[in-house]
Amino acid sequence: MATKKKQNTANTSSRFKFRQQEIYHGVPIDVRAHTLSEFMQKLQAKHNEIDRGIIDRKTRLQDFAEQWLETYKSETVGDDWFDNLSYIVLRKVVPGIGNRSLGNIQPLHVQQFLNDCSHYSQEYVNKIFRATKELFDSAYKNGSLDRNFSEDLVRPKGKKSNPRRSITDREREVLLQVLSGKITEDFYKTNTFVSDPKPHRGNLFCKFCLYCGLRPSESAALIWKDIDFKTGILTVSRAWDKKGRSKYPKSDAGFRQIPIPEIFLNELCSCKRDPFESATLIDGKSPTIGRRRSMWDDIRRLMNIGMGCRVEQDELIPPFPLAEDFVMYNLRHTYCTDLEKAGVPINIACRLMGHSDIALTSKIYTHACFETLETARSLINQRHTVPDSVPEQVAKHGKKQQNHAF
C-alpha cells in the first residue's frame, strides 16, 4: 500500500491552478497543472512511473531514454525501427543535449541540439526531430517536465541528400587498410601499420559489397554454400528484410550469379566455414542492422584516424578528413563504376548489379570518370589517325578517281 505525506495542495502557484507536492514511496514529487483533468492525469502517471521504479525529476536523461525505449517502443515497433530509434536516441539525442536531470532540461537546450543537426540530410533530421519530440512529450506526460515544450520545437531544414557516389582512390586505399587490420586505434600515436594485423570485424561484409556489388541486405544473408570455390562464382538468391529475416529478392533480377575477383576469392578460400554458416558474421554474431551500423561507425572512425584526424582523449577532433557522405552503399556503387572502367558492357553490368531496369545501371554508367573519357578519346583518335605511308594500291586507286573526276 502506498504511503503518502502531503505537503501542499492546489492553488499554491500563480502559474498553475493546480499543484500538489508529496512523498510517494519515499520519492518527493511536485505535480502542477492548469486544469483539473490535466492535474489528475499527471498525478496518476507519476504514481504509475514511481510504482514501476522508473523516473522522478532527478532522473538522468539517458536513464529515462532507456526506460522509454523499453516501455513504449520495444513491443510496439519493428525490430529494424527499434534499432534505428535506439541509435538515434542514445547516440545522438542524449549526448547532444547532455545527460542532465530531466528537471534541469530547458527548451533552449533541446532546440540548440536540433539546430546542431542541420548538417544531416533532411530525411535523417526528420527522424531525429520526431524521436526527440516523442521522448520529451512522454517525459511531460509522466510528470517529469512542468510543461510540454516539445510542441514548440522547430525542425531544422537539413541538407538535401547527396546522390550515391563511388569512393575515391584515397578512400579505397584507407578502407582496405582498415579492413585488413593495418590501421587500428593506436595509429594516430605511432603512424605505423600493425605488423601482424587481424582483419576488422566488418572485413568480409564490406568486401562482398565492394568486390561483388552486393546490397548490404544481400551481404547479410550470404552463407558459405552460396560460393562455388571451384568456379569462383557467387550465387545471390536471398536478402534480409528489415527484421533480419531471410527472404527472396524483390525481383527476378535479384537472383543472379557474380564472378568473384581473384584477389577476393583467395581470401575467401582461407576463411570458409560450414556450408550453412553465415559468411558475413560480425564478431561471430549475425549481421543485424544494429551490428552493421556499429561496425560501419568504427570503420569510419578508423578511416578518419588513418587519414590524419586529430584525437584527444579518445575523441576525434574536427575537421574530419573523411567525407560525410561516405556511406556503406557507396561500396556497391563503386563496384558498378569499376565494371564501367573495366569495359564491361552495360547490359552485363545490369545483370551483375541485379537491376530490374537497365536505366538504373545507366545512371551510374553515365557518371563517366576521367579515365573512361580518356580511353574513349584514345579509341577515337586511333579510328581517325592518318597513316604515315599510304599503301601503293590505295594510292593508285586514288589517282584513278582523280583522273576520272577530270
C-alpha positions in Angstrom: 0.0 0.0 0.0 1.4 3.4 -1.0 2.1 5.8 1.8 1.7 9.5 1.1 2.7 12.5 3.0 1.0 15.6 1.7 2.9 18.8 2.0 0.9 21.1 -0.2 -2.2 21.2 -2.3 -3.8 23.2 -5.1 -3.6 26.9 -5.8 -0.1 27.4 -4.4 1.4 28.8 -7.6 0.4 31.8 -9.6 1.5 30.0 -12.8 -0.5 26.8 -12.2 -4.1 26.5 -10.9 -3.5 23.0 -9.5 -0.4 21.8 -7.7 0.5 19.1 -5.2 3.7 18.2 -3.5 4.0 14.9 -1.7 6.3 12.0 -0.8 5.2 8.9 -2.7 7.1 5.7 -1.9 9.9 7.8 -0.5 10.2 9.8 -3.7 9.4 13.6 -3.5 7.1 14.7 -6.3 5.7 18.0 -7.4 2.8 17.9 -9.8 1.5 21.1 -11.4 -1.2 21.6 -14.0 -3.5 24.3 -15.4 -6.7 22.2 -15.4 -8.1 19.5 -13.1 -8.1 16.8 -15.7 -4.5 17.5 -16.6 -3.6 17.5 -13.0 -5.2 14.1 -12.3 -3.7 12.6 -15.4 -0.1 13.8 -14.5 -0.5 12.7 -10.9 -1.7 9.2 -11.8 1.0 8.9 -14.4 3.6 10.0 -11.9 2.4 7.4 -9.4 2.5 4.7 -12.0 6.0 5.5 -13.0 7.3 5.5 -9.4 5.4 2.2 -8.8 7.5 0.8 -11.6 10.6 2.4 -10.3 11.2 4.4 -13.4 11.6 8.1 -13.0 11.5 11.3 -11.0 12.6 14.8 -11.8 16.1 13.9 -10.8 16.3 11.0 -13.3 19.0 11.5 -15.8 18.1 11.8 -19.5 19.8 8.6 -20.5 18.1 6.6 -17.8 14.7 7.9 -18.9 15.5 7.4 -22.6 16.4 3.7 -22.0 13.2 3.2 -20.0 11.2 5.0 -22.6 12.5 2.8 -25.4 11.9 -0.4 -23.4 8.5 0.6 -22.1 6.9 2.4 -25.1 8.8 1.1 -28.2 10.3 -2.4 -27.7 6.9 -4.1 -28.2 5.2 -1.6 -30.4 7.6 -1.1 -33.3 9.5 -3.4 -35.7 13.0 -4.6 -34.8 14.5 -2.6 -37.6 12.9 0.7 -36.5 13.7 -0.1 -32.8 17.4 -0.5 -33.6 17.3 2.8 -35.6 15.4 4.6 -32.9 17.7 3.3 -30.1 20.7 4.5 -32.0 19.2 8.0 -32.7 18.0 8.5 -29.1 21.0 7.0 -27.2 23.8 8.0 -29.6 22.5 11.4 -30.9 19.8 12.9 -28.7 21.2 12.1 -25.2 24.9 13.1 -25.9 23.7 16.1 -28.0 21.5 17.6 -25.2 23.7 16.3 -22.3 22.9 13.7 -19.7 21.2 16.2 -17.4 18.5 15.6 -14.9 15.1 15.8 -16.6 14.0 18.7 -14.3 17.0 20.8 -15.4 16.5 20.4 -19.2 15.2 23.6 -20.8 13.7 24.1 -24.2 16.8 26.1 -25.2 19.0 23.0 -24.7 16.8 20.8 -26.9 16.5 23.4 -29.7 20.2 24.0 -29.7 20.8 20.3 -30.1 18.3 20.2 -33.0 19.9 23.2 -34.7 23.3 21.4 -34.5 21.8 18.5 -36.5 21.1 20.8 -39.5 24.2 19.4 -41.4 22.5 16.0 -41.7 20.2 15.0 -44.6 16.6 16.1 -44.5 15.5 12.6 -44.0 17.8 12.0 -41.1 16.9 15.3 -39.5 13.2 14.3 -39.6 13.9 11.1 -37.8 15.9 12.9 -35.1 13.2 15.6 -34.7 10.4 13.1 -34.4 12.2 10.9 -31.9 13.1 14.0 -29.8 9.5 15.2 -29.8 8.2 11.9 -28.7 10.8 11.5 -26.0 10.0 14.8 -24.3 6.3 14.5 -24.9 6.4 11.3 -22.9 8.6 13.0 -20.2 5.9 15.6 -19.8 3.1 13.1 -19.6 5.0 11.3 -17.0 5.2 14.4 -14.9 8.9 15.0 -15.3 8.5 18.4 -17.0 6.5 21.4 -16.0 5.2 22.0 -19.5 5.2 20.2 -22.8 7.7 22.3 -24.7 8.0 19.6 -27.4 5.2 21.3 -29.2 7.3 24.5 -29.6 10.4 22.8 -31.1 11.4 23.8 -34.6 12.6 21.3 -37.1 15.9 22.3 -38.8 15.9 22.2 -42.6 18.7 19.8 -43.0 20.6 19.2 -46.3 19.3 17.6 -49.4 20.6 14.1 -49.7 23.7 13.7 -51.8 23.4 11.2 -54.7 25.3 8.0 -54.1 28.8 8.1 -55.4 31.8 5.9 -56.0 34.6 6.1 -53.4 37.8 7.9 -54.3 41.1 6.1 -54.8 42.3 7.5 -51.5 39.2 6.3 -49.7 39.6 2.9 -51.2 43.2 2.7 -50.1 42.5 3.6 -46.5 39.3 1.5 -46.3 41.2 -1.6 -47.4 43.9 -0.8 -44.8 41.3 -0.6 -42.1 39.5 -3.8 -43.2 42.8 -5.7 -43.3 43.5 -4.6 -39.7 46.6 -2.5 -40.6 45.0 0.7 -39.1 43.9 0.5 -35.5 43.0 2.9 -32.7 46.7 3.4 -32.0 47.6 4.6 -35.5 47.4 8.2 -34.5 50.1 7.6 -31.9 52.6 5.6 -33.9 51.6 6.5 -37.5 52.7 3.0 -38.5 50.7 -0.1 -39.7 50.2 -3.1 -37.4 52.9 -5.6 -38.1 50.7 -8.7 -37.5 47.2 -7.4 -38.5 43.9 -9.0 -37.6 41.1 -8.3 -40.1 38.4 -5.9 -39.0 35.1 -7.5 -37.9 33.4 -6.0 -41.0 36.1 -7.2 -43.4 34.2 -9.8 -45.4 30.8 -8.0 -45.1 32.2 -4.8 -46.7 34.3 -6.6 -49.3 31.2 -8.5 -50.6 29.7 -5.1 -51.3 32.9 -3.7 -52.8 34.1 -6.6 -54.9 30.8 -8.2 -55.8 28.4 -5.3 -55.7 26.0 -6.8 -53.2 23.4 -4.8 -51.3 24.0 -4.7 -47.6 20.8 -6.8 -47.1 22.2 -9.4 -49.6 25.6 -9.5 -47.9 23.9 -10.1 -44.6 22.0 -13.2 -46.0 25.1 -14.9 -47.5 26.1 -18.4 -46.4 29.2 -20.2 -47.5 27.2 -22.6 -49.6 26.4 -19.6 -51.9 30.1 -19.6 -53.0 31.3 -22.1 -55.6 35.1 -22.2 -54.9 35.8 -24.3 -58.0 34.3 -21.9 -60.5 34.7 -18.7 -58.4 31.0 -17.9 -58.8 28.8 -16.3 -56.1 25.1 -17.0 -56.3 22.7 -14.4 -54.9 19.3 -15.8 -54.0 18.4 -14.2 -50.7 18.3 -10.9 -48.8 17.5 -9.9 -45.3 14.4 -7.9 -44.6 14.3 -5.1 -42.1 13.6 -7.5 -39.3 16.6 -9.7 -40.1 14.5 -12.5 -41.8 15.8 -14.2 -44.9 13.6 -13.6 -47.9 13.7 -13.8 -51.7 15.0 -10.7 -53.7 12.3 -8.2 -54.6 12.5 -9.0 -58.3 13.8 -11.8 -60.6 16.8 -9.7 -61.4 17.9 -10.1 -57.8 18.6 -13.8 -58.5 22.0 -13.7 -60.1 25.5 -15.1 -60.3 28.6 -13.0 -59.9 32.2 -13.8 -60.7 34.3 -13.2 -57.6 37.6 -11.3 -58.3 40.6 -13.5 -57.8 42.1 -11.1 -55.2 39.0 -11.6 -53.0 38.4 -15.3 -53.9 41.8 -16.2 -52.5 41.0 -14.5 -49.2 37.6 -16.3 -49.0 39.3 -19.7 -49.5 41.2 -19.2 -46.3 38.1 -18.1 -44.4 35.4 -20.6 -45.5 33.5 -22.5 -42.8 30.5 -24.8 -42.6 28.4 -24.5 -45.8 25.3 -23.4 -44.0 27.1 -20.9 -41.7 26.8 -17.1 -42.3 29.7 -15.9 -44.5 29.5 -12.4 -43.1 29.4 -12.8 -39.3 30.3 -9.7 -37.3 32.3 -10.6 -34.1 31.0 -14.1 -34.6 27.3 -13.0 -34.5 24.7 -12.5 -37.1 25.0 -9.2 -39.0 21.9 -7.4 -37.6 21.2 -3.8 -38.6 22.5 -2.6 -35.2 25.8 -4.6 -35.5 26.3 -3.4 -39.1 25.8 0.2 -38.0 28.2 -0.1 -35.1 30.7 -1.8 -37.4 30.4 0.9 -40.0 30.8 3.7 -37.4 34.0 2.0 -36.3 35.3 1.8 -39.8 34.6 5.5 -40.4 36.3 6.3 -37.2 39.4 4.3 -38.1 39.5 5.8 -41.6 39.4 9.3 -40.1 42.3 8.3 -37.9 44.2 6.8 -40.8 43.7 10.0 -42.8 45.2 12.1 -40.1 42.4 13.3 -37.9 43.5 14.5 -34.5 42.5 12.5 -31.5 42.2 13.9 -27.9 41.1 11.8 -25.0 39.8 9.1 -27.5 37.6 11.7 -29.2 38.1 12.7 -32.9 38.7 16.4 -33.3 37.1 18.2 -36.3 37.6 18.8 -39.2 37.1 15.2 -40.3 39.1 14.2 -43.4 36.6 11.5 -44.4 33.6 12.9 -46.3 30.2 12.9 -44.5 28.6 11.1 -47.5 30.9 8.1 -47.2 28.3 5.5 -46.6 28.2 1.7 -46.9 26.1 1.8 -50.1 28.9 3.7 -51.9 30.8 0.4 -52.0 28.1 -1.2 -54.2 28.1 2.0 -56.4 31.9 1.7 -56.7 31.6 -1.9 -58.0 29.4 -0.7 -60.8 31.8 2.1 -61.7 34.7 -0.5 -61.6 32.7 -2.5 -64.2 32.5 0.6 -66.4 36.2 1.2 -66.1 36.9 -2.4 -67.0 34.9 -2.0 -70.2 32.1 -4.4 -69.1 29.1 -3.8 -71.4 26.2 -2.1 -69.7 23.8 -5.0 -70.3 26.1 -7.4 -68.5 26.7 -4.8 -65.7 22.9 -4.6 -65.3 22.7 -8.3 -64.7 25.6 -8.4 -62.2 24.1 -5.5 -60.3 20.7 -7.2 -60.1 19.0 -4.2 -61.6 15.5 -4.9 -63.0 15.8 -1.9 -65.4 18.9 -1.1 -67.4 18.0 2.6 -66.8 19.2 2.2 -63.2 22.6 1.0 -64.4 22.8 3.7 -67.0 22.5 6.3 -64.2 25.8 5.1 -62.8 27.5 4.4 -66.1 26.7 7.9 -67.3 28.8 9.2 -64.3 31.8 8.9 -66.7 35.1 9.2 -64.9 38.2 10.9 -66.3 39.8 7.6 -67.1 36.8 6.4 -69.1 36.7 9.6 -71.1 40.4 9.4 -71.9 40.0 5.8 -73.0 37.2 6.9 -75.3 39.4 9.8 -76.7 42.3 7.3 -77.4 40.0 4.9 -79.3 38.5 7.7 -81.3 42.0 9.1 -82.1 43.0 5.6 -83.3 40.0 5.4 -85.5 40.8 8.7 -87.2 44.6 8.6 -87.3 46.1 9.2 -90.8 48.7 6.6 -91.6 52.3 7.9 -92.3 52.6 6.0 -95.6 49.8 5.3 -98.0 49.7 1.7 -99.4 50.5 1.6 -103.1 47.2 0.1 -104.1 45.3 2.7 -102.2 47.4 5.4 -103.9 46.8 4.1 -107.4 43.1 3.8 -106.7 43.1 7.5 -105.5 44.8 8.6 -108.8 42.2 6.7 -110.9 39.5 8.5 -109.1 41.2 11.9 -109.6 41.6 11.2 -113.4 38.0 10.1 -113.7 36.9 13.3 -112.0 38.7 15.4 -114.6 
